[in-house]
Structure formats: structure tokens, C-alpha cells
Amino acid sequence: MCRCRSCRGHCADVASDVDYMRRALELARTAEADGEVPVGAVLVHDPSIIATGCNRPIAACDPTAHAEIEALRAGARQLGGYRLVDTTLYVTLEPCVMCAAALVHARVRRVVFGAFDTHAGAAGSMVDVFRLCGNNHRVEVFGGVLEADCSTLLRGFFERRRA
């Protein structure tokens, strides 16, 4: 069932969404192996992957080095500009406020995420940055792709840290 908050049932091909989310999950596992919160992101343009990112705030000593931001930075370098028009970002966890705002400003067309984040999610779980009045760009948002896999990875990471 579609859990998209903006397309009202007219989502793009789910099979390709699953493939890209699987790649984002691989990147999340890389982040986990490096001791970071396991979140991965893939930026797609015409349907090629042009950039990837995984959480790196600890390694980079940078609180903004979330997977989404890392992918946006690499994508902007790849396309030669900060406007990432006609791109889709796949990320294993619902974006936070910072990342959601960056996605709006970058003019990303579509965001597809895996796990919902009831504590800090800014695509509707806690707040919906993508629907704020005054935004000069609308991003299509679709959540829940490989949700169980994404949630299990995150849950396992935090359970091991608390043990």
C-alpha cells in the first residue's frame, strides 16, 4: 500500500525504488561498520546513481555529515551546480529537519525513505518540512520502502550500543 504523503497513489515504479533502497542499505551497513549510525543515501538522476552518502558525523567531526547531506554535496559536484532538479534521493531513514530543508533548497524532485523516525522525522512523523507554507519548491515524499529491513538495521545498532 502506498504511504506516500504527496503523490496520492500515483507513485513511480516501486521495483526501481526497491533496487535503489537496497543500495542505500549497503551504504548504511558501511556506516555501521565505521561506528556511525547506519544510514545510507543514494542520489539518482535519469535513472543513474550520480552520488551516494552514508552517515559520517563522527569520522568527519561534522554535525552536518548526515547521509543525505553527503549525497547532496557529491551530487552537486557531479552535476556542476547546487540545484539538483529532476533527482530522487533514496535514504534508509526519514530525513531530519536539517536534511529535509536541504532537500527542498536543492530542488530535489522526490525523496524515498525506508524507516519512519518518530523522534526526529521531518517528512511527517514529527513535523513535515516538505509541506511548510512558504516553501518555493515542492518535493514528492514516499516512505516505507524496505521499511522492515531499514528499521531492523537501526534497531539492532542501537540495541548493541545500549548493551
Disulfide bonds with the S-S distance in Angstrom:
none
